[in-house]
Amino acid sequence: MLDLSRRDFVVSTGLAAALGLNARLVVSPAFAQKTPDPARGFVTYKIGAAEVTALYDGIWEKPHDPAFIANASVEDVKAAMVKAGLPADFVSIPFTVVVVRNGGKTILCDSGTGGQVQPTAGKMMANMKAAGIDPAQIDTILISHCHPDHIFGLMEKDSNKPVFPDAEIIISDVEYKFWTDPAVIDRLPEARKGLARRIQAVFPTWKNIRQVEGEADVAPGIRFVSAPGHTPAIARSTSLPA
């Protein structure tokens, strides 16, 4: 069982933010230790009274791109990957979804790719069941932001039918309003227009989405923490008591 502090949890759920740090590039060995083993599919640990299960949803084997990490060359990236014991021929970006059981509630933090982002991803539901978690028993889903690897697991690929129709979905009002504003489509780069159109076709029709303001308490022992910058609107991480 992993022994994670509150800071470890917040940092591990906000990996993308680390890519903008002006520091020497290092892939921490702790990263591999806290990432679910793909062979098993999940890892469970405790944070205070909360039981946390990290579910492996798959991986993005991202081709090397000199523009991806601004303060490191491709060769620097490859060297860091090798030092961490990871393959050097692509950037390993695992998709991990977290389930928190606390206060009699089962809370899903983001929803994964739904198998709709990368062909090497979409394993969340199978690993959830392997971990003994019934998807029908999810009470609350916290959405940090509306990128595909965080929300596509909410809706079926072709029909957009809700995957968790009985769960309450909680999202920042700023994030929700940004993506559901019809005028935003013309302001987005071409690659993001389809995402906005899908969100606008689906989210306003669902009655189980609740918008919250600021750094609100959103589930037993859990509150949103403002972490702006990852999307044009605002991104959220979650915080648990130590």
Buried (B, 14 or more C-beta within 10 A) or exposed (E): EBEBEEEBBBBBBBEBBBEEEEEEBEBEEBBBEBBBEEEEBBBBBEBEEBBBBBBBBBBBBEEBEEEBBEEBEBEEBBBBBEEBEBEBEBBBBBBBBBBBBBEEBBBBBBBBBBBBBBEBBBBBBEBBBBBEBEBEEBBBBBBBBBBBBBBBBBBBEEEBEBBBEEBBBBBBBBBBEBBBEEEBBEEBEEEBBEBBEBBBEBBEEEEBBEBBEEEBEBBBBBBBBEBBEBBBBBBBBBBBEE
